Amino acid sequence: MDFSTDYETKADAIADLFASSFTTSEGVEEGALIGALARRLIAETPTEDLRVFTAWEEGMLVGGIFFTRLTYEGDPRTVFMMAPVAVATELQGQGIGQRLIAHGLDALRQEGVDIAVTYGDPAFYGRVGFNPVSEADLPAPQPLNQPQGWIAQSLTDAPLTPLRGPARCVTAFDDPALW
């Protein structure tokens, strides 16, 4: 598997992967929402606030992951949110997502990012080092519909300690429908 950070020239393929994957797993409406989110993230998010990693096998896009900056008004630490994550439907269950996530987290560590947070299934993301956090300790930029899915990990040797908010996310994520 090859990893790439070239998302600008592959924007359509990446957005299509997210739309297709989420349509299959969550339905047509969710697929359209996440496909549109992927397009907005690529088109509208400043480069310094966006990291995109994709996985390729034999020239075929098999997975993708977005990391976007979260800013905490009262905290100097660098925080990125991992979302969304997608693997081609026919290839799910083969460890592609976990390898892609590990690759992305390693790249963020090397860049000096302090904390990664995501909003998803704690059982799945727990396999790659994410642990539940409370909104009191790590404020979310929007009210969470499923607070048990708010999970994070320290990317440094320092323990994960509470962040001082309020939190602000990139524009494409600043939509209550996504939370």
C-alpha positions in Angstrom: 0.0 0.0 0.0 1.2 3.5 -0.9 0.3 6.6 1.1 0.0 10.0 -0.5 -0.6 13.6 0.7 -1.5 14.9 -2.7 -5.2 15.7 -2.3 -5.6 18.7 -4.6 -5.1 16.8 -7.9 -7.2 13.9 -6.6 -10.1 15.9 -5.0 -12.8 14.3 -7.1 -11.7 10.7 -6.5 -11.3 11.4 -2.8 -14.8 13.0 -2.5 -16.3 10.1 -4.5 -14.7 7.5 -2.2 -16.2 9.2 0.9 -19.6 9.6 -0.7 -19.6 5.9 -1.8 -18.3 4.5 1.4 -20.8 6.4 3.6 -23.7 5.8 1.3 -23.1 2.0 1.6 -22.7 2.1 5.4 -25.0 4.9 6.5 -27.4 5.5 3.6 -27.8 7.9 0.7 -28.4 11.1 2.7 -25.3 10.5 4.9 -23.2 9.6 1.8 -24.2 12.9 0.1 -23.5 14.9 3.3 -20.0 13.3 3.8 -19.1 13.5 0.1 -20.0 17.2 0.2 -18.0 17.7 3.4 -14.9 16.1 1.7 -15.3 18.5 -1.2 -15.6 21.5 1.1 -12.7 20.5 3.2 -10.4 20.3 0.2 -11.8 23.4 -1.5 -12.2 25.8 1.5 -9.8 24.8 4.2 -6.5 26.7 4.4 -3.5 24.4 3.9 -2.1 25.1 7.3 -5.4 23.8 8.9 -5.7 20.6 6.7 -3.9 17.3 6.4 -5.2 14.7 4.0 -3.7 11.2 3.7 -4.8 8.7 1.1 -4.0 5.0 0.6 -3.5 3.5 -2.9 -3.1 -0.1 -4.1 -2.1 -0.7 -7.7 -3.2 2.8 -8.7 -6.6 2.5 -7.0 -7.7 4.8 -4.2 -8.6 2.5 -1.3 -8.8 4.8 1.7 -8.7 8.4 2.8 -8.5 10.4 6.0 -8.8 14.1 6.9 -7.3 15.9 9.8 -8.4 19.5 10.5 -7.2 22.0 13.0 -9.2 22.6 16.2 -8.3 25.8 18.0 -8.7 26.2 21.8 -8.9 29.9 22.7 -7.2 29.4 26.1 -4.7 26.7 25.2 -1.5 26.9 23.1 -1.4 23.2 22.2 -1.8 22.1 18.6 -4.9 19.9 18.1 -6.1 18.2 15.0 -9.4 16.4 14.5 -9.4 13.2 12.5 -12.6 13.0 10.5 -13.9 11.7 8.2 -12.2 8.4 7.5 -13.2 6.1 4.6 -12.1 2.8 3.1 -13.4 1.5 -0.2 -16.5 -0.7 0.8 -15.2 -3.8 -0.9 -11.9 -3.6 1.0 -13.2 -2.9 4.5 -12.1 -5.3 7.3 -8.6 -5.8 5.9 -6.8 -3.3 8.2 -6.5 -0.5 5.6 -8.2 2.0 7.8 -6.0 1.2 10.8 -2.8 1.4 8.8 -3.9 4.7 7.2 -4.8 6.2 10.6 -1.5 5.0 12.1 0.3 6.6 9.2 -1.6 9.9 9.6 -1.0 10.0 13.3 2.7 9.3 12.9 2.9 12.2 10.4 1.2 14.5 12.8 3.6 13.4 15.6 6.6 14.2 13.4 5.1 17.6 12.7 4.8 18.4 16.4 1.0 18.1 16.8 0.1 17.7 20.5 -3.3 16.1 20.4 -5.6 14.2 18.0 -9.3 14.0 18.6 -12.0 12.3 16.7 -15.8 11.7 16.9 -16.6 8.1 16.2 -16.9 4.5 17.4 -14.7 4.2 20.5 -14.3 0.4 20.0 -12.8 0.9 16.5 -10.7 4.0 17.2 -9.6 2.6 20.6 -7.5 0.1 18.5 -5.4 3.0 17.3 -4.9 4.7 20.6 -8.0 6.9 21.1 -9.7 7.1 24.5 -13.0 8.6 25.6 -12.9 12.2 26.8 -15.5 14.4 28.3 -16.7 17.7 26.8 -15.7 19.3 30.1 -12.1 18.3 29.5 -12.0 18.7 25.8 -14.7 21.1 24.6 -16.3 20.3 21.2 -16.9 23.1 18.8 -20.6 22.1 18.4 -23.0 20.2 20.7 -22.4 16.5 20.4 -25.3 14.2 19.5 -23.3 11.2 20.7 -20.9 12.4 23.4 -19.6 8.8 24.0 -18.0 9.1 20.5 -15.8 12.1 21.5 -12.4 10.5 21.9 -8.8 11.7 21.8 -5.1 10.8 22.3 -1.9 12.7 23.2 0.6 12.5 20.3 3.5 13.5 22.7 5.0 12.0 25.8 2.8 14.3 27.9 -0.5 12.9 29.2 -3.7 14.2 27.8 -4.9 16.9 30.1 -7.9 19.2 29.8 -7.9 21.8 27.1 -9.1 25.4 27.8 -11.8 26.5 25.4 -13.9 27.5 23.8 -13.1 25.4 20.7 -13.2 26.5 17.1 -13.2 24.2 14.1 -12.6 24.8 10.4 -15.5 26.3 8.5 -16.6 23.1 6.7 -17.1 21.4 10.1 -18.9 24.4 11.7 -22.3 22.8 11.0 -24.5 21.2 13.7 -25.6 18.5 11.3 -22.1 17.0 11.4 -22.0 16.7 15.2 
